[in-house]
């Protein structure tokens, strides 16, 4: 009898130590179920070393070392492994993109989609598209843009800088792209989409007035959201379910979003994207929406792309920066500042009429930013 009592007591004490509570997993878009990399893990990434040029990687296997092209199965295997390994990243090692010419808008898209927590999760399909050159239905994308996307994925890997060889990779890519940084991709995507050249060549210059796709050239300012949508339109690749809402005057944001949500037919958005044109509306860091089937859908604010407060002044400069969430910590990013990526608790300020800035070169007057001024794009991800 005493033996049974002791066993019962032991089991009872163990149950107190490890309560049977199931932690709710955060939402993952349905398309992620069809990817090679269905979830991100905390793994050691593999080192990447280029051969001659940007489209060949050095493979080491069974003591032998040889070069393989970007579209070989061996290269794809390495890149997919590294994509899977990107759940937790050491932010202190990041090499953020720098401001050159007018690329600030592209850089904000770059860090929002590929550095920020929810961006890495929801835009994983885009990274996988860059690696494999294939859509989810196995349709191949055009070879010229497949090559460019492969190089863009290399640049993302090098920017993460998570291995001892990553910085060397970054320097090599920088040299081979003629130190254009992200302008290399702006330039070539513009050429491919508007002119469809047969090869990637930085020395080729084209002029074309075709505005079917809203793609800016290397010296032009652009809108990061329009740019992303234009690329997917060109590829005919309708993937994530986006719900966009524009605010130009003061409104009850929650009511407007719920009304727009209810108007959708058999669609639950993966991301709610708010474009705010200095509307003086008040925003939340999360929204709960109840469907007609009484299902509660949660959306959380992960990142914001915002302009300087004087954006709408015709005499002022216009500059884009980002607010991010990385490893559940809040950051601000500016490719032209001395600090580039730094900790900043921004979510508590989204409705505050308060100016803030970055650490700039002392020779220049710093731009001022204010969440109630200028233009901003807010990314709310289903959670």
Secondary structure by P-SEA (a helix, b strand, c coil): caaaaaaaaaaaaaaaaccccccccccccccccccccccccccbbbbbbbcccccbbbbbccccccccccccaaaaaaaaaaaaacccccccccccccccccaaaaaaaaaaccccaaaaaaaaaaaaaaacccccccccccaaaaaaaaaaaaaaaaaaccccaaaaaaaaaaaaaccccaaaaaaaaaaaaacccccccccbbbbbcccccccccccbbbbaaaaaaaaaaaacccccbbbbbbbccccaaaaaaaaaaaacccccccbbbbbbccccbbbbcbbbbbccccbbbbbbbcbbbbcccccccccbbbbbbbbbbcccccbbbbccccccbbbbcccccccccbbbbccccccbbbbbbbcccccbbbbbccc
